[in-house]
Amino acid sequence: MNSVYIDLAIGLVLAFLLFSLLLSGINEGLVRLLGIRSKFLWAYLKDMLDGHNGKKSIPSTIGDVFARLPFRKDVRPAFSPLPPPVDSAAPSLSGMLYERLREIDHGKDGKDGKTNIASIPPTRFATAMMEIATGEGGVPAMLARLEAAGSPLYRPLKSAWDTANGELEAFRAAVEQWFDGEMRRLTVLYRRYVRWVIAVLGLLLTLLFSMDALEYGRAILTDNAIRAQVAATADGGAQSLAGLREKCPDHPTDPYACVTEVLSAPAFVQIVGNAPVSVKIPANGSPQWTWNGGEWLHRLMSPGHWPGFLITFFALLFGAPFWWDIFRRLTGIRVRAGETEK
């Protein structure tokens, strides 16, 4: 009996793990396709260096994450393969910063476009700010330009300069430490917004496959029951075929054919077959595509499936790392060398 519950737990966890991986893959694909990470970073840098004048580039609401950041005006600097110039002529401080970060940038297939820089090492940022200060004629001159532009960067750099007492190395270290803290804060903010994206994608994925976790659990138990009865039939001989005939009305004379058909389509295969379009691969022949739009819509409108949909949706929100850890513990898979136990 314990093995039945173990099979049920492993089956559910494995399904949640695979769907969570699919969800993560879709999210990562959209992030890369739309350049969300680099857009988020440069929206922050533009607001911080150039000032936003009451109109921020960085998302401030959930609507901005879904609409303005991915699809509206891209504030990222244009990609350039040229080396940083000796004398900067960029019209903005964010442009001047990019000129000193070109060496860590990369274009798409060598073509010009927007920058792909999505992460700036704090040391490289502090060095770039020192280079900008040199081009401006010193740190006080750079601070004066920041103050005149109404840049939010003025106050933290002014504080760092006052604390450093005019020592450039101490100022550089303070800027590096400040920027490292800002990147940590920005990462937390980014993940907070991404969780909403994950939630929307998880809901769409649950509805697309109409994945009812409760129905899936019952299907796993049914598979186990059929396997147990097949084993009992093998031990009991032809007289014990009556039970299988009752379960297989479509094959009254050959219950073994029914068992083969049922066990060749286990619970997980059945659950992914509830999408609007499903495919079956017969023993001999090409794949057969089937439109299940009517049945799929009926499942969505049936209140009996809603609790299962809700369980699946919340399960996907835990993420693939969580379900992988649960699956590893249930199956006894050992961690690789260098991976620590939680």
Helices and strands as residue ranges (DSSP letters): H 2-34, H 36-50, H 62-63, I 64-68, H 69-71, H 93-99, G 102-104, H 122-136, H 139-148, H 154-164, H 168-209, H 213-236, G 238-240, H 241-247, H 255-263, H 267-272, E 277-280, E 288-291, H 293-301, G 303-305, H 306-317, H 320-331
